[in-house]
């Protein structure tokens, strides 16, 4: 009704919208059925293409992220400004996401976490969750050899989460490294009668490797900071080490110095801002919903997280700016995700 009344067009072409930057946030693009497993993180390739077509057909100015931030604070944005970001730097971006963006000629920034970039195996907590979901609805009379309560109740999302949490907490308790955790994941696959080697060969829930990151960097993809181990410690020295380790590895791979940051899982705290400034970080993006203005704190930039359940007209409302005017909930849930290492 609002669109039919012409409100979308009025807001889109207004001076109010021109003074604002929409930063889109994406995570994964499904290789198989990940969008059914975690619809809040994964889109089907056809959905991403639909979004990109809407950007092109709507005449939106899709800017490189660094340029967009600079022009925002110089009050020099072109009409209908948008920047596109992807979190984590997963292999599915290399296989599905970037080819679509390239076909439309759109620039993109990838916030690249780097531990699993060098360790080419599935991310532990994600692959465990995915495999448990694949056997959803069942009860598995096993698990003690992996330190789990037996039997494994996989009948509900909550019961599967409890199994995943136990696996992650056990790994943290035992201070397991990536190799040991991967052995646990392989053991879980065996219990669930899932071909783990096949998942690994398809690069399911893996990050891009250094060769792939370097290749995309030469094609113009902008790689920025997302911490080395996808975590934000509450201790300043540990927090800053996450940034410095992440920046060092990105520079080694791409030859570029990363100066923009994204909070893993959207989790941020007031002390982080001074720590980021000490590490010469120019901007930091959250998962809070909204459009950025020249008055927005540079280290707390809002983004619109695009998800499978978002309808085309809702997506269009955010492009025009009307969605920002209508939004009721803006703050993202501040929940710490299990670290990847």
Secondary structure, DSSP 8 states (H G I E B T S, - for coil): -TTTTTHHHHHHTSHHHHT-BEEEEE-EE-SSSHHHH-TTTEE-HHHHHHHHHHHHHTT-EE--HHHHHHHHHTT---TTEEEEEEEE-BHHIIIIIHHHHHHHT---EEEE--HHHHS-S--HHHHHHHHHHHTTT-EES--GGGT--SSEE-SSHHHHHHHHHHHHHHHHHTT--HHHHHHHHHHHHHHTT--HHHHHHTTTT-B--HHHHHHHHHTT-EEEE--SSS---SSHHHHHHHHHHHHHHHHHHHS----EEE-GGG---HHHHHHHHHTT--EEE-S--S-B-TTS-TTSB--EE--TT--HHHHHHHHHTHHHHH-S--S----------
